Amino acid sequence: MRKNAAYTLGLLLCLSSLQTFAQRADSINVVTTAVPMLRISPDARAGGMGDVGIATSPDANSSFFNQAKIPFAKERSAIGLTYTPWLKDLGLNDVFIATVAGYHQIDEITSISGSLRYFNLGTIQFTDFSGNDLQRFVPREFAIDGGYSRKLSDKIGVGIALRFIYSNLGTGTFNGATLKPGTAVAGDISFYYNGLNEEGTGFTAGAVMSNLGSKIAYTNDARGKDYIPANLGIGGVYTKAIDDVNKIAFGIDINKLMVPTPPGSVRTAEEIEAYRNKGVVGSWFSSFGDAPGGFNEELKEFQISTGMEYSYNDQFFARAGYFYEAKTKGNRRFFSVGAGVKYNKLGFNFSYLVPTGQGINRNPLSNTTRFSLLFDLGGDAGESTIE
């Protein structure tokens, strides 16, 4: 890729708003953050269900969506690997996301987990404003997590996670600012309700506050710190056991970034400074009522994922889903499909994002594929009765 350095950094910092499409600029007010890869679904199963994952049945990748599900997993230990070529529809062949995650149930009540996300943004040729070559660089980001979860009862679980974030988008001095890798720390708090009966029919629900942490800076200028994607997510799934071997589940996730909404299209220097200088903790709460357009605009900041999963004998799976985001808040809208197979202790999941739009309105995430391998390492999880 060949980009002007300043433009490139802006692009990397705003990946979460790629799909602004052909709208009037003054109608768009996208909530953007640094390290948007933390909000990219890293799992082929969820990818096939429109990014639904908060209240689905637990598996090796549960730590990416809801730590509190893990004590309810059927297997005592598991590991998951996922590879996602990113933005291939734009002709980029060296951009990808790779993840590894796993958990272990210490006993019938408590579990620990860990995960790693790695985002390679491809090789970029930095240039000056005259188009002269400056340097080639490979921006990359990663996040390392460690989690703990526990059953509070036979139906309720809670979890916490700590995360270290590293983001290296460039080196050198541009426009008087010396670039450096950005680092941040964050945490997740999660809740899970398991209302399934012995046949596997029932309702499950979850709630997660994720990426609650510090701002991140790419220069030594204290005024240049950016928000990371703190997020509130709630989800529910209804599962119906049709018979001994057939099940079908329908799920929905609703997510909202707990990040301040930028000022409107006409922004004064004072408004921009006030936006950037908001305290982190205060911004989590004010983000639910700070949209310049009032309550109507605030509602548009909620993203909705819906999905379904059909399973046969817990060995063969078919999935479909839809993701919705308002036009003025990024306009990511897509259908996805997926499939999975599990044999003994090995599972494989695949998902595909259905192309939408034409020309400048084409979804840049069209044709995105995800591939996940799951390995069950331990025996069956123990049963417990918690008074």
C-alpha positions as CSV (number, residue, x, y, z in Angstrom):
1,M,0.0,0.0,0.0
2,R,1.2,3.5,-0.8
3,K,-0.2,6.3,1.3
4,N,0.6,9.7,2.5
5,A,1.8,9.3,6.1
6,A,-0.7,11.6,7.8
7,Y,-3.6,10.1,5.8
8,T,-2.4,6.6,6.6
9,L,-2.4,7.1,10.3
10,G,-5.8,8.6,10.2
11,L,-7.0,5.6,8.2
12,L,-5.6,3.1,10.7
13,L,-7.1,4.9,13.7
14,C,-10.6,5.0,12.1
15,L,-10.9,1.4,10.7
16,S,-14.1,1.0,12.6
17,S,-15.8,3.6,10.4
18,L,-14.8,2.2,7.0
19,Q,-18.3,2.1,5.7
20,T,-19.4,5.7,5.5
21,F,-20.4,5.1,1.9
22,A,-21.7,8.0,-0.2
23,Q,-23.4,10.1,2.4
24,R,-23.4,13.9,3.0
25,A,-20.4,14.6,5.2
26,D,-22.4,16.9,7.5
27,S,-24.8,14.1,8.4
28,I,-22.1,11.7,9.7
29,N,-20.9,11.7,13.2
30,V,-19.1,8.4,13.7
31,V,-17.8,7.5,17.2
32,T,-14.3,6.4,16.5
33,T,-11.5,5.0,18.7
34,A,-7.9,3.8,18.6
35,V,-7.3,0.0,18.3
36,P,-10.7,-0.7,16.7
37,M,-9.4,-4.3,16.2
38,L,-10.7,-4.9,19.8
39,R,-14.2,-4.7,18.5
40,I,-13.6,-7.0,15.4
41,S,-15.3,-10.4,15.9
42,P,-12.3,-12.8,16.2
43,D,-14.3,-16.0,15.9
44,A,-15.7,-17.8,12.9
45,R,-18.7,-19.1,14.8
46,A,-19.9,-15.6,15.8
47,G,-18.9,-14.3,12.4
48,G,-21.4,-16.6,10.8
49,M,-24.1,-15.4,13.1
50,G,-23.8,-11.7,12.4
51,D,-21.3,-11.3,15.3
52,V,-23.7,-12.7,17.9
53,G,-21.6,-14.2,20.8
54,I,-22.5,-12.8,24.3
55,A,-25.0,-15.5,25.3
56,T,-24.3,-18.3,22.9
57,S,-23.2,-21.7,24.3
58,P,-19.6,-21.5,25.7
59,D,-16.6,-22.7,23.7
60,A,-12.8,-22.1,23.5
61,N,-13.4,-18.5,22.1
62,S,-15.8,-17.5,24.9
63,S,-13.2,-15.2,26.5
64,F,-13.5,-12.8,23.5
65,F,-17.2,-12.3,24.1
66,N,-18.2,-13.2,27.7
67,Q,-15.8,-14.7,30.4
68,A,-18.8,-15.6,32.6
69,K,-19.9,-18.4,30.2
70,I,-16.8,-20.5,30.7
71,P,-17.7,-22.3,33.9
72,F,-20.7,-23.7,32.0
73,A,-18.7,-25.2,29.2
74,K,-19.2,-29.0,28.7
75,E,-15.4,-29.6,28.2
76,R,-13.0,-29.0,31.0
77,S,-10.3,-27.4,28.8
78,A,-10.2,-26.1,25.2
79,I,-8.1,-24.1,22.8
80,G,-9.3,-22.1,19.8
81,L,-7.3,-20.7,16.8
82,T,-8.8,-18.3,14.3
83,Y,-7.4,-16.7,11.1
84,T,-9.2,-13.9,9.2
85,P,-7.8,-12.3,6.0
86,W,-9.0,-8.7,6.4
87,L,-10.2,-6.2,3.6
88,K,-9.4,-8.7,0.8
89,D,-12.2,-7.1,-1.2
90,L,-10.1,-4.0,-1.4
91,G,-7.2,-6.0,-3.0
92,L,-5.1,-6.1,0.2
93,N,-3.3,-9.4,0.5
94,D,-1.1,-8.8,3.6
95,V,-3.7,-7.6,6.2
96,F,-5.0,-10.3,8.6
97,I,-6.2,-10.9,12.1
98,A,-5.0,-14.0,14.0
99,T,-6.2,-15.1,17.5
100,V,-5.6,-17.9,20.0
101,A,-7.8,-18.4,23.1
102,G,-8.2,-21.1,25.7
103,Y,-9.6,-21.9,29.1
104,H,-9.3,-24.4,31.9
105,Q,-12.0,-25.2,34.5
106,I,-10.1,-25.5,37.8
107,D,-13.0,-27.2,39.5
108,E,-16.8,-27.3,39.1
109,I,-17.1,-23.7,40.0
110,T,-14.1,-21.7,38.9
111,S,-12.2,-21.3,35.6
112,I,-9.3,-19.4,34.1
113,S,-8.7,-18.3,30.6
114,G,-6.3,-16.5,28.3
115,S,-6.2,-15.1,24.8
116,L,-4.1,-13.3,22.2
117,R,-5.3,-11.1,19.3
118,Y,-2.8,-10.0,16.6
119,F,-3.6,-7.6,13.8
120,N,-1.1,-7.2,11.0
121,L,-2.1,-4.1,8.9
122,G,0.2,-4.9,5.9
123,T,3.2,-3.1,4.5
124,I,2.7,0.7,4.0
125,Q,5.0,3.0,2.0
126,F,5.1,6.3,3.9
127,T,5.5,9.4,1.7
128,D,5.7,13.1,2.3
129,F,3.1,15.5,0.9
130,S,5.0,15.7,-2.4
131,G,4.8,12.0,-2.9
132,N,8.5,11.3,-2.1
133,D,9.2,8.0,-0.4
134,L,10.1,8.1,3.3
135,Q,10.0,4.6,4.6
136,R,8.2,1.3,4.5
137,F,6.6,0.1,7.7
138,V,4.4,-2.8,8.8
139,P,1.9,-1.5,11.4
140,R,0.7,-4.1,13.9
141,E,-1.3,-4.4,17.0
142,F,-1.9,-7.1,19.7
143,A,-3.8,-7.6,22.9
144,I,-3.0,-10.2,25.6
145,D,-5.8,-11.2,28.0
146,G,-6.0,-13.2,31.2
147,G,-9.4,-14.0,32.8
148,Y,-11.1,-15.5,35.8
149,S,-14.7,-16.6,36.0
150,R,-16.9,-18.3,38.6
151,K,-20.4,-19.8,39.0
152,L,-22.5,-18.0,41.6
153,S,-25.2,-20.6,41.3
154,D,-26.2,-23.4,38.9
155,K,-27.6,-20.7,36.6
156,I,-25.5,-17.6,37.1
157,G,-21.8,-16.9,36.4
158,V,-19.6,-13.8,36.5
159,G,-16.2,-13.1,35.1
160,I,-13.4,-10.6,34.9
161,A,-10.4,-10.1,32.6
162,L,-7.3,-7.9,32.4
163,R,-5.9,-6.9,29.0
164,F,-2.6,-5.4,27.8
165,I,-2.8,-3.5,24.5
166,Y,0.1,-2.7,22.1
167,S,-0.4,-0.7,19.0
168,N,2.5,0.3,16.7
169,L,1.2,2.3,13.7
170,G,4.5,4.0,12.6
171,T,7.9,5.4,13.4
172,G,9.7,8.7,12.7
173,T,8.8,12.3,13.0
174,F,5.9,13.8,11.0
175,N,4.5,17.3,11.2
176,G,6.7,17.9,14.2
177,A,5.4,14.9,16.1
178,T,7.5,11.9,16.9
179,L,5.6,8.7,16.6
180,K,5.9,5.8,19.1
181,P,4.1,2.6,19.9
182,G,1.0,3.1,22.0
183,T,0.2,1.0,25.0
184,A,-2.8,0.7,27.3
185,V,-4.4,-1.5,29.9
186,A,-8.0,-2.4,30.2
187,G,-10.4,-4.9,31.8
188,D,-13.8,-6.6,31.2
189,I,-16.6,-7.4,33.6
190,S,-19.2,-10.0,32.5
191,F,-22.4,-11.7,33.6
192,Y,-24.1,-14.9,32.3
193,Y,-27.4,-16.5,32.9
194,N,-28.0,-20.1,31.9
195,G,-31.6,-21.1,31.8
196,L,-31.3,-24.2,29.7
197,N,-33.1,-27.3,31.0
198,E,-31.8,-30.9,30.8
199,E,-32.9,-31.3,27.2
200,G,-31.1,-28.2,26.1
201,T,-34.1,-25.9,25.7
202,G,-34.3,-22.5,27.3
203,F,-33.0,-19.0,27.4
204,T,-29.5,-17.8,28.1
205,A,-28.5,-14.1,28.6
206,G,-25.3,-12.1,29.2
207,A,-24.0,-8.6,29.7
208,V,-20.4,-7.4,29.3
209,M,-18.6,-4.2,29.9
210,S,-15.4,-4.6,27.9
211,N,-12.2,-2.6,27.3
212,L,-12.6,-0.4,30.4
213,G,-9.2,1.1,30.5
214,S,-6.8,4.0,29.9
215,K,-6.4,6.1,26.8
216,I,-3.6,5.4,24.4
217,A,-1.0,7.8,22.9
218,Y,1.1,7.5,19.8
219,T,3.3,10.6,20.5
220,N,4.7,12.3,23.6
221,D,2.0,15.0,23.4
222,A,-0.3,14.5,26.4
223,R,-3.0,16.2,24.5
224,G,-2.9,13.6,21.7
225,K,-4.3,10.6,23.6
226,D,-7.1,8.6,22.1
227,Y,-10.0,6.6,23.6
228,I,-9.9,2.8,23.3
229,P,-13.2,1.1,22.4
230,A,-14.9,0.7,25.8
231,N,-18.2,-1.1,25.1
232,L,-21.4,-2.2,26.7
233,G,-22.9,-5.4,25.3
234,I,-26.1,-7.3,26.2
235,G,-27.3,-10.5,24.5
236,G,-29.8,-13.2,24.7
237,V,-30.3,-16.6,23.0
238,Y,-33.3,-18.9,22.9
239,T,-32.4,-22.5,22.1
240,K,-35.0,-25.2,21.2
241,A,-34.2,-28.9,21.4
242,I,-36.4,-30.2,18.6
243,D,-35.5,-33.8,19.4
244,D,-32.6,-35.8,20.7
245,V,-30.3,-34.8,17.9
246,N,-31.7,-31.5,16.4
247,K,-31.4,-28.1,18.0
248,I,-31.9,-24.6,16.8
249,A,-30.9,-21.3,18.5
250,F,-31.9,-17.7,17.8
251,G,-29.8,-14.9,19.3
252,I,-29.5,-11.1,19.5
253,D,-26.6,-8.9,20.7
254,I,-26.9,-5.1,21.3
255,N,-23.7,-3.2,21.6
256,K,-22.8,0.5,22.3
257,L,-19.4,2.1,22.6
258,M,-18.9,3.8,26.0
259,V,-16.9,6.5,24.3
260,P,-17.8,10.2,24.0
261,T,-19.6,11.3,20.8
262,P,-17.6,13.8,18.9
263,P,-19.0,17.3,18.5
264,G,-21.2,17.9,15.4
265,S,-19.9,18.6,11.9
266,V,-19.2,22.3,12.9
267,R,-16.6,22.0,15.6
268,T,-14.9,24.8,17.5
269,A,-11.4,24.4,18.9
270,E,-12.9,24.6,22.4
271,E,-15.3,21.7,21.6
272,I,-12.6,19.5,20.2
273,E,-10.3,20.2,23.2
274,A,-13.2,19.4,25.6
275,Y,-13.9,16.2,23.8
276,R,-10.3,15.0,23.9
277,N,-9.8,16.0,27.6
278,K,-12.8,14.2,29.1
279,G,-11.8,11.8,31.9
280,V,-12.0,8.1,31.0
281,V,-14.3,7.0,33.8
282,G,-16.6,9.9,33.4
283,S,-16.8,9.4,29.7
284,W,-18.1,5.9,30.1
285,F,-21.2,7.3,31.8
286,S,-21.6,10.5,29.8
287,S,-21.4,8.5,26.6
288,F,-25.1,7.5,27.1
289,G,-26.3,11.1,26.8
290,D,-23.7,13.3,25.1
291,A,-24.7,13.0,21.4
292,P,-25.1,16.5,19.8
293,G,-28.4,15.4,18.2
294,G,-29.9,14.4,21.5
295,F,-31.8,11.1,22.3
296,N,-32.5,10.3,18.6
297,E,-28.8,10.4,17.7
298,E,-28.0,8.5,20.9
299,L,-30.2,5.6,19.8
300,K,-28.4,5.4,16.5
301,E,-25.2,4.5,18.3
302,F,-26.5,1.1,19.3
303,Q,-25.4,-1.7,17.0
304,I,-27.6,-4.8,16.6
305,S,-26.5,-8.3,15.7
306,T,-29.0,-11.1,15.1
307,G,-28.2,-14.7,14.3
308,M,-29.3,-18.3,14.3
309,E,-27.5,-21.7,14.6
310,Y,-28.9,-25.1,13.7
311,S,-27.0,-28.1,15.1
312,Y,-27.3,-31.8,14.3
313,N,-26.1,-34.2,17.0
314,D,-23.7,-31.4,18.2
315,Q,-21.5,-32.4,15.3
316,F,-22.8,-30.4,12.3
317,F,-23.7,-26.8,12.3
318,A,-25.3,-24.2,10.0
319,R,-25.4,-20.5,10.8
320,A,-26.7,-17.2,9.5
321,G,-26.9,-13.7,10.8
322,Y,-27.3,-10.0,10.1
323,F,-25.4,-7.0,11.6
324,Y,-26.9,-3.5,11.6
325,E,-25.4,-0.1,12.3
326,A,-27.0,3.3,11.6
327,K,-26.0,5.2,8.4
328,T,-24.6,8.2,10.3
329,K,-22.7,6.0,12.7
330,G,-20.6,3.9,10.3
331,N,-23.2,2.2,8.2
332,R,-21.9,-1.3,8.6
333,R,-24.7,-3.6,7.5
334,F,-24.2,-7.1,6.3
335,F,-25.5,-10.7,6.1
336,S,-23.2,-13.5,7.1
337,V,-23.4,-17.3,6.8
338,G,-21.3,-20.0,8.4
339,A,-20.9,-23.7,8.9
340,G,-19.1,-26.0,11.4
341,V,-18.2,-29.6,12.1
342,K,-17.0,-31.3,15.2
343,Y,-15.4,-34.8,15.3
344,N,-14.3,-36.2,18.6
345,K,-12.1,-33.5,20.2
346,L,-11.5,-31.4,17.0
347,G,-13.9,-28.8,15.6
348,F,-13.7,-26.5,12.5
349,N,-15.8,-23.4,11.9
350,F,-16.1,-21.2,8.8
351,S,-17.9,-18.0,8.1
352,Y,-18.5,-15.8,5.1
353,L,-19.7,-12.2,4.9
354,V,-22.1,-11.8,2.0
355,P,-21.1,-9.0,-0.5
356,T,-23.4,-5.9,-0.5
357,G,-23.5,-2.7,-2.4
358,Q,-21.9,-1.6,-5.7
359,G,-19.2,0.8,-6.7
360,I,-18.4,3.4,-4.0
361,N,-21.3,2.0,-1.9
362,R,-19.8,-1.5,-1.8
363,N,-19.2,-2.8,1.6
364,P,-15.4,-3.0,2.0
365,L,-15.8,-6.0,4.3
366,S,-17.5,-8.0,1.5
367,N,-16.2,-11.6,1.0
368,T,-14.6,-11.6,4.5
369,T,-13.9,-15.2,5.6
370,R,-12.9,-16.5,9.0
371,F,-11.5,-19.9,9.8
372,S,-11.5,-21.4,13.3
373,L,-10.0,-24.6,14.8
374,L,-11.2,-25.8,18.2
375,F,-9.4,-28.4,20.3
376,D,-11.1,-29.9,23.4
377,L,-8.2,-30.9,25.7
378,G,-9.8,-32.2,28.9
379,G,-12.5,-34.5,30.0
380,D,-16.2,-33.6,30.6
381,A,-16.7,-30.7,33.1
382,G,-18.0,-31.7,36.5
383,E,-21.5,-31.1,37.7
384,S,-22.1,-29.0,40.7
385,T,-25.0,-27.8,42.8
386,I,-24.4,-24.5,44.5
387,E,-26.7,-23.6,47.3
